[in-house]
């Protein structure tokens, strides 16, 4: 696992729109909160289960931290809810040049998203 990466969970149609636009501007939740929601590798599974449960067209987008600069801030989760720690928030759009990989997260038989082998 690479500590120089953060992850965002994006629905496939939203990612297709980002590819056409040349940047990802975020989801409706991101627009509401004023920043793009990201997770560390160790937070991504819990975020998917809590915020994207049952979403069949979900993508795990891995992003290099360095190109994001000061626009990326690690802050406490605003919703609380038993999710301790600092969460990465991007204040601005995500340039596609910062993206390392985009991986589909299918739903397993248990209804949870199936992450790639070796992912925490």
C-alpha positions in Angstrom: 0.0 0.0 0.0 1.2 3.5 -0.8 0.9 6.2 1.9 1.2 8.8 -0.8 -2.3 8.0 -2.1 -5.8 8.9 -1.0 -9.0 7.3 -2.4 -12.4 8.6 -3.4 -15.5 6.5 -4.2 -17.2 7.6 -7.4 -20.2 6.3 -9.3 -19.3 5.2 -12.8 -21.5 7.8 -14.6 -20.0 10.6 -12.6 -16.5 9.3 -13.5 -17.4 9.2 -17.2 -18.5 12.8 -16.9 -15.2 13.7 -15.3 -13.3 12.0 -18.1 -15.2 14.1 -20.6 -14.7 17.3 -18.6 -11.0 16.7 -17.9 -11.5 16.9 -14.1 -13.7 15.5 -11.3 -15.8 18.2 -9.6 -17.4 15.8 -7.1 -20.8 14.3 -6.2 -23.9 16.1 -4.9 -22.6 15.3 -1.3 -19.3 16.9 -2.2 -21.0 20.0 -3.5 -23.2 20.2 -0.4 -20.2 20.0 2.0 -17.9 22.3 0.0 -15.1 19.7 -0.6 -14.4 16.4 -2.3 -14.5 13.5 0.2 -11.5 11.2 0.3 -10.3 8.4 2.5 -7.0 6.8 3.4 -6.6 3.2 2.4 -7.6 2.1 5.9 -10.8 4.2 5.9 -12.0 3.3 2.4 -13.9 0.1 3.2 -15.8 1.7 6.1 -16.6 4.7 3.9 -18.0 2.5 1.2 -20.1 0.5 3.6 -21.5 3.6 5.3 -21.9 6.1 2.4 -22.2 3.9 -0.7 -23.9 0.8 0.5 -25.6 -1.1 -2.3 -24.2 1.1 -5.1 -23.5 -1.3 -7.9 -21.5 1.0 -10.2 -18.9 2.2 -7.7 -15.3 2.9 -8.6 -12.3 3.2 -6.2 -10.2 6.1 -7.5 -6.6 6.2 -6.2 -5.1 9.7 -6.2 -1.5 10.8 -5.7 -1.3 13.3 -2.8 1.6 15.4 -3.9 0.0 17.1 -6.9 -3.0 18.2 -4.8 -0.9 20.5 -2.7 -2.5 22.7 -0.1 -6.0 22.0 -1.5 -5.9 18.6 0.3 -6.5 18.9 4.0 -6.8 16.2 6.7 -9.7 17.1 8.9 -12.0 15.4 11.5 -15.1 13.8 10.0 -18.0 16.3 10.4 -20.6 13.5 10.8 -18.9 11.8 13.8 -20.8 8.5 14.0 -17.9 6.5 15.4 -15.5 7.1 12.6 -12.4 8.4 14.4 -9.5 10.0 12.7 -8.6 12.6 10.1 -10.2 12.3 6.7 -8.7 13.8 3.5 -10.8 16.6 2.0 -10.0 18.2 -1.3 -11.0 21.8 -1.7 -11.2 22.1 -5.4 -11.6 19.9 -8.4 -9.6 16.7 -8.9 -7.3 17.0 -11.9 -7.2 13.7 -13.8 -3.4 13.9 -14.0 -3.3 13.2 -10.2 -5.2 9.9 -10.6 -3.1 6.7 -10.3 -5.8 4.1 -10.9 -9.6 3.5 -11.2 -10.8 0.2 -10.0 -14.4 -1.1 -10.1 -15.8 -2.2 -6.7 -18.5 -4.9 -7.5 -20.9 -5.9 -4.8 -20.3 -9.2 -3.2 -22.9 -11.8 -2.2 -23.0 -10.2 1.3 -23.9 -6.8 -0.3 -20.5 -5.2 0.6 -18.1 -3.9 -2.0 -15.3 -6.2 -3.1 -12.0 -4.5 -2.8 -8.9 -5.6 -4.7 -6.7 -8.3 -3.1 -4.2 -6.9 -0.6 -6.3 -3.7 0.0 -6.6 -3.1 3.7 
